[in-house]
Amino acid sequence: MPEELPQLDKETLSQWSTLSYPGLVKELCALYIGPELIPRDDLNDLIDRAFSRFRHKDVVHLSRLKNGLNVLELWHGVTYAFKDLSLSCTAQFLQYFLEKREKHITVVVGTSGDTGSAAIESVQGAKNVDIIILLPKGHCSKIQELQMTTVLKENVHVFAVEGNSDELDEPIKAVFADVAFVRKHHLMSLNSINWSRVLVQMAHHFFAYFRCAPSLDTHPLPAVEVVVPTGAAGNLAAGCIAQKMGLPIRLVVAVNRNDIIHRTVQRGDFSMSEAVTPTLASAMDIQMPYNMERIFWLFSGSDSQATRILMEQFERTQSLNLPEELHSKFSRVSCTRVDWSGISVFWNLCFLRCNQTSVYLLSESVTSESVSDEAITKTMCRCWAENQYLLCPHSAVAVSYHYQQLDKQQPSVPRCCLAPASAAKFPEVVLAAGLFPETPAEILALDHKETRCTPMRRADDWTQMLRDTIEDLSRQRRGRGLNLE
C-alpha cells in the first residue's frame, strides 16, 4: 500500500470527469508512479498498449437499462472478464522493468477462474517470463478452463488441481514462504495482491461515478452508489481507496453464499466457514478474501502493526472477531438499519487522515449483501425480460441488490453495478436460468483446440510438484544462457 493517498479536490474531479477510461487509468497511475520509475510518456504508451486488444473502442462500456439500472461492462478484453483491465497494465509495467534490467522471472498464479486466463493472455509468448497456473479442476466453468489449457506457448505451464481455489493457494503460500527459494528463482505472482492491480481497478469507480453522477456543479458533490460483486475484495479495496482520495461514492459489497465479507461488514465476523460452497457465481467461491487486510489497514488509520497482529491471529485460527475499536470506526456516525433479507446495516465509515498541516474527516458508507443461487437466476431472468440483456452470474449478484432496492421502493442515489464478466463465459448458468447463451466465435473455437495441462491429484505432494517445476524451468533457462541474477 502507498504510505499516503493523494487527496483530490473538486476542481481535479471536475477536470477528470470528461476523461475516457484509459485517460482515467493514466491519471491515477501517474499519481502513484513517479517519472523516476516510469516517465510519463512511457507510462501513457504502456497503458495504450495494454488496452490495444480490447474489443470495445472505449475499453469499458456503461449500459443504461430500465428503472435506473446502470451496468458498467468491464469485460471487453481478450478473456471476457474484468481481470483483463488490470492484468494487461500490470504485465506491461512488468515487462518494461524486465527489459530495462535484462531480467527473467517466473510468475505463479492460483486462480478461481478468470485471473488465470487473463494472466496467461497478458504474458503468453514473453521471452522474459514463465507463468505457472494452478486452476481448480471442476470448480470453474468449461470455458474458463479451456481459456487456460488451450494456450500452448512454451512459457505457459498449467496445472489442474483436484481441489478448490482456497486449497490450491496452500502450495503457493508454502513456496512463497521460502524466501531464499523465491529469490533464487525470481518468483512473483499476478493477482489482486499486486498493488498495480488495485491501482488500475480504482478507475472502475471513478468512471462509474463520472458517468452516473447527475451534476458536478453542486456543493457538496452528489453521491453515487457503486455495487461491487467480489470474491477476494480487490475491487472493494480499490473503491475504499478511491473514497479516501475524495471520490464521493457509497460502496455496496455483493457476494454469493460464501459470505465472509458480508459477515465482516454486518457484525465484524471475519472467520472462515467449514468449506467453500459451490455456487453459480463460481469465480467468487472464495473463503479467504486477502484484500480485506488492505481494508483493515485503511480503517485502522494505517496501523500496520495492529493489522499484522489481526492477520497473524487469523492465519493461526482461521477466525477473527474484529476488535470493537476497529469495528466501531465503521459505525461511529449514526447508522441506518435495513431489515430486508440479505442486506446488512449501512456502515458509515469515518476516517481521520492527518497531514502535516491538516486533519480531514472523511465519511463514507458501505453496505453488504449475500445472494443465493436462486436469486442469481431470478435476477438474470428479470434483466432479460425487462431489457433483453444477458447478465453473467457474477454481474447478477450485483444487480440483485439493485432489484431489491427497487422493489422496496427505497429512496436512493444514482447507482452503478459493476459487471465483471460476460455471460458468454457461463453458458451453463445461462441455460440453467432458462435463457439462451450468445457465444462469440472465438469462444466456440475453444472446443476444437488442443489442450495441455498437468494434473495435481489428491495423492500428490502439490508443494513439491510446484517446487520441482520451478527448479526445472530455472535449469532450462540456465541452459539457454538467460540472466538469472
Secondary structure, DSSP 8 states (H G I E B T S, - for coil): --SS-----HHHHHHHTT--HHHHHHHHHHHHS-TTTS-HHHHHHHHHHHTTT-SSTTSSEEEE-GGG-EEEE---STTSBTHHHHHHHHHHHHHHHHHHHT--EEEEEE-SSHHHHHHHHHHTT-TTEEEEEEEETTSS-HHHHHHHHT---TTEEEEEESS-HHHHHHHHHHHHH-HHHHHHHTEE--STTSHHHHHHHHHHHHHHHHHH-S-SSSSS---EEEEEE-SSSHHHHHHHHHHHHT--EEEEEEE-S--HHHHHHHH-B----SS----SSGGG--S--TTHHHHHHHHTTS-HHHHHHHHHHHHHHS--B--HHHHHHTBSS------STTB---EEEEEEEE-SS-EEEEEEEEEEEE--HHHHHHHHHHHHHHHS----HHHHHHHHHHHHHHHTT-----EEEEE-B-GGG-HHHHHHTT------HHHHGGGGS----EEE-TTS-HHHHHHHHHHHHHHHHHHTT----
